């Protein structure tokens, strides 16, 4: 009887360990060249592969709010839904009259009132959160880390005077991750690995601060930062074209409890020229 109990205990322990340590959800592009993996074991993380080569190691994503209800910490999945979309979009402007919108997706519905939606296209991936809180929220931090798998080449643009008030007119320069300065990095950011060209940017940015990057303490890594919410502004700058922020809050956004957040987008191509015709963000 004692041996049976031990065997049952070992089997139960093995099953529990398998459930606890294997919470990976894979999503591939329609052509199966791009794969994004979401891990929800302790914190929400994503990793990215292109042609079976790891481009971005597990990197944290999440949201921190004033008063708690943080997203991405000890996530508890209720259900997930996967599917395929094949449709056409007619843009208001741009190079293409019609955009062929083809992707695979997963929607991960977590306890505490939030969803992580991930899409995989033949030319990249996108991620965003959707919340259904009853009350409005103040966002302390929007977490989006990028832990590259190597010391990649970067094409970066830094804002003038290293502040958040800028017109996005600065030149790009070429550097390596290990040579990167501590200055803010504006989007879009172009990254070149051994077999891929990746552009990191964002989309659907409405009533929300823009994302920048700074160099992380660990090697080959970047972390996202956003300007704090403006409490007091005055007219100023060149020909009084700007609103100069005189006072900021300790949070980055004051939002409705029920909303979608901006898309985090990683465009992936194997040739520079394909970036010119990429319409993942339109």
C-alpha positions, 0 to 999 in steps of 0.5 A: 500500500505504501508503494502505491501511495508513493507511485501515485504521489510521484505521478501527481508531482510529475503532472503538476510539474509539467503543467507548471513549467510548460505553459508555452503557447506557439504561434506561427505565421501563415508561411511558417517562417516566423514563430512567436512563443508566449510563456505564462509561467511566472510572468508574461514573456515572448520570444521570436524565431525567424527561419528556426533561428532565435532572434529575441530571447524570452522578454517581459511584457505587461502593465503596472497600474496605480493601486495594483491589478498589474498585468503580466505578473503570475498570470492565470489563463482562463481560456485561449482562442486561436484562428486565421484571418484572410481579408482585404483592407482599403487604406485611406492613403498609401502606396497600395490600393488594397492591403492583403491582411492575412495572419494567424492569431491567438487571444489569451483571456486571463483572470483579472480582466485582461486579454493578450492578443498576438498576431503572426503575419508573413512579415512580422508579429504584433502584440497588444493588451485589452482590458475590461476593468470596471474603473478607470486606471492610471498606468505606471509602466508599460513593460516591453523588453527586447532581449536580443540573442546576439550583439546585433547591428542597430540603426538608431535615432536619438531625440534632440537634447535626449528628451521626449519633446521632439519632432522626429527629424534626427538622423539615423546612425549605425551602431552595435548593441554593446556600443549603444549609448544611454540616450533615448531611442526613437521608433522605428528602430531597425535591427539587423541579425545574421539572417533577418532585418527587424523593425520595432515600432508601434501602431494604434497609438491613441490617447497614450504616450509614445514608446521609446527604448533605453539600453538595459543593464543586461547585455544585448537588451532594451527596455521600453520607456514612456513620458510621464503624463503632463499635468501642466503645459505652456506654449513655447518652442520654435515659433510657439509651435509646441506645448512645453510640459512644466509638470508631470505626474508619476504615471504615464497615462490616465485611461478608461478601464475598458480599452485596447492598448497600442500594438507592439509591432516587430516587422521581420524581413530577410532583405532590406528592400522588402521593408520599403513595401512592408505594410504591416503598419499602414 
